[in-house]
Amino acid sequence: MAETKTIKLEGRIFITFNIKAQTGLHIGGSDTGIEIGGVDKTVIRDRLTNRPYIPGSSLRGKMRSLLEKYQGLVQNQRIGQGNIHSCQQSGDYDACPVCQVFGVPGERDFGTPTRLVVRDVHMTKASAKSLQDRTELPYTEAKTEVSIDRVTSAANPRQFERVPAGAVFGPAELLYTIYNGSDCDPGKDIERVATVVEGLQLLEDDYLGGQGSRGAGQVELKEIVVKVRRNYPQAKETVGTYGSLSEWAADLSGFQAALRAKFDLTA
């Protein structure tokens, strides 16, 4: 008979912030049936507003990929055209903050619920208004790049659509859940909040979307607010406000202590 496990949702942490594009941002959309001014690679757009947005899967996937590389984790799980890290054994999983936070495939019988949910991030109304009627494409620009054939020296110009530098998306929302019960420890979940902060720092130092090696995708996280809700239907309580990601990282120990107090883990 399978082992019976229990799990209790102790509460949730809500992390919101704005994402400012420091350089042009390209997160690719579907080019099927779309021809916008001869652009070769279009950006993903909200079908209702026609505004570009940042899919939660892009933000979450980039954070996980960077954390795996930073921690030197083995790339042992085939996904599409590439590989990611995914713990294969219970003992490895217990000691792996990346798999604990971002999850493992459902067929792993030792897995616990994924801690981190990342929402889609839409362009702010103010940013959309500032770009409206000022760009050659709706809310975006076309960047021409030329590749050179190294044998014939022939030029091959191509155009990429991207969101201009200075555009703001937000509020982004990351939902982080604290669990208790079989194989779950709320104290360890609070410790693993550091992994989320680390992933966001790695993102700021790298790039989001495509064309990063060509200068696109540098972003800055601003106006960070962290709230907690332990009991429903009670309102969320603010446990931290930070102007920048570096401010949050500098206060991480104090922030985690405040979380432990909220979850009655100070003893």
N, C-alpha and C positions, 0 to 999 in steps of 0.2 A: 504494500500500500504506500502511495506517495506521502511524503512528509507534509503535515499540515502546517502552514505558516500564517502568522498574523501580521497585520501592518496597520498603523494608525497615522493619519495625516495630522501632524502637529501644528502646521501653519504654513503660510506662504510669505515669501519675500518678493516685493515688487520693485524692480530696478528700472527707472525711466531716465532718459537722457535725449539730447538732440545730437544729431550727427551732421557735422559741417564738412562739405567737400572742400579740401584744401587745393586739390587739383581736379581736373575733369574726371568725371566718374562714369564708367561704362560697365553696366551689368546687362548682359545680352538677353534679348528677347527673341521671339520667333520671327523669322524673316519670311515665313510662308505667306504669300499673297500680299506682302507689304512692300511698297516702293515709295520711299520718302526722299524725294530730291536726289535719287541715284545713290543713296547711302547703302554701303555694302553690309554693315553690321549695325542693327538697330538696338536700342535699349528696351528693357521690359517696361511696360506701361500698365496703369490701371485702366481697364476697359471702359469704366464709367466716366472718369474724369480726363482721360488721355494724358495724365501726368505720370512721369517716371516715379518708380518706387523701389525700395530695397526689400527683396523677399527675405523673410525670416530665415529661410533655409540657406541663403547665401551668407548671411551674417553668422549664423550658427556653425555652418560648415567650415567657414574660414577660421573661426576661433578654434574649433576642434583640430583642424589640420595643423595650425601653427603650434598648438599645445603639444600635439603628438611629436612634431619635429623638435621642439624645444626640449622635451623630456626624453628624446631618443627612443621612442616606442616602436617596436617592430610593426611593419606594415603587413599584416597577415590576413586581411579580409578583403576579398575582391568585391569592388563596387563599380559597376559600369566599366569604364575604361581604365580605372586605376585601383589602387589599394588603400585601405585605411587600417588603423589599428583596432583590434577588438580582442579583448581577453578571452582565452579559450578554457581557462581553468578557474575554479572558484578561488583558490589561493591568490592567483594573480589579480583577479577582479577585486578582492578585498583591499588590496594595496594600491589600486590604480584610481586616482582621483578623476582622470579623464573619462574612463568608462562609467564610473559612479555618477558623474555629473551629466554626461551626454548620452549614456545608455549603451546597451549591447543588443544584438538581435534577439527576438522573442524566443527562439528555440533554445537559448542558453537557460538551463533549469536553475542556475544559481543567480540569475539576474534579479535585481530589485528595480522598482520604477525609476524611470529617467527623472532626474531632478530639474533639468533646465528646459524651459519652453521659451522660444524666441518668436515674437510677433513680427508680421510684416511692418515696414516703416514707410509711411507716406510723406511726401513733400509737404512742408508746412504751408499754410495758406499765404502767409506773408512772403515766403520765398517764391511761391508760384505766381503771386501778383507782381513781384519785382521782375520776373522773367517774361511774363506775358507780353507778347508783341515786341520783344527786344531781341529775340533770337531767331535765326533763319529757319529753325524747325520748332515745333511746339515744345517750349520749355527746354530745349536742348540746342546744342551746336554740332556742326559737322567738322571733324578733324581729318584733314587729308594727310595720309602717310604714303611714302613711296618706297617700294622695295626694289632693289637692283639685282638683276640676274648676273651672277658673278662670272658667267661664261660669256654671255653676249653683251653685257652692260646695258641691257634694255631696262627701261624704267617701267614699273607697274604701279601706278597710283591707285590708292583705295581710300574710301571715306568711311570713318567710324563715327557713329552718333554717340555723344556723351553729354552728361549734365555738366554745365559750366561750373568752374570753381566758384565757391562762395554760396552755392545752394545749400539749403538746410533741410534735413529730413527729421521728423519727430512729431510727437515724442515716441522714440523707440521704447519698447517694453520687454524686459526679460523677467520671466516668472520662475522663481526658484523655490522648490518645495522641500520642506523639512519633514522627514518621516521618522517613526518610531516602531518598534516591534521586531519580528524575526529578521535577523541580518541587517537591521537598520538602527543607526545610532544618531539621535539628533545632534549630539555634541560633535560628531564627526562631520555631519552635514554642514554645520556652521563653520567648521574648519575649512571645508571644501569651497566655501564662498571665495576663498583666496584664489582658487583655480579660475573662477569666473573673472575676477579682477585681472589676473595674470593673462588670461586669454584676450581681454579687451586691450591691455597694454601692448601685447604682441601685435594686435590688429592695428593700433595707432602707428606702430613703428614699421608696419608693412604696407599693405594696400588691400582695398576691397574691390571686388569685381575683376574685370579683365584689363589687359594692356598695362599692367602695373610696372613691368620692366621698361616701359616706354614713357613713364611719368604719370600715368593715370592712377586714380584710386586712393590717393592719400586723404585720410579723414581725421577729424578731431572730434572727440566726445566732450560735450559741454552740458552744464546745467543738470547735473546728476542728482536725482532724488531717490531715496530708498525708503520704502514703507513696509510694514509688517501687518498681517492679519492672522490672528490665532483662532478667533472664534467668529462664527457666522451667526447672525448677520451684523456683527459689530463692524464699525468703520475701521479703515486702515490707520495705523499709527506711524508717523514719520520717525525714523531712527537715524537718518543722516542726509544732509544736503551738501553738495560739493560743486564748486564752479568748474572743476576739471577732473580728469581721471587721475592725474598725479596727486591731487589733494586727497582723493579717496584712498589711493594706495598708501599715502603717508600716514593716514589715520586708520589703517586696516586693523591693527590690534585693538584699538579703542572701539572701533565699529563692531568687531566680533564680540568684545566684552559686552557691549550694549545688546547685541542679539542674544547672548547667553542669558542676560538678565530678563529679557522679554520672554524667553522660553523656560524660565525657572531652572537654569542649569548652572547657577553660580555657586552652589554648595560644593 
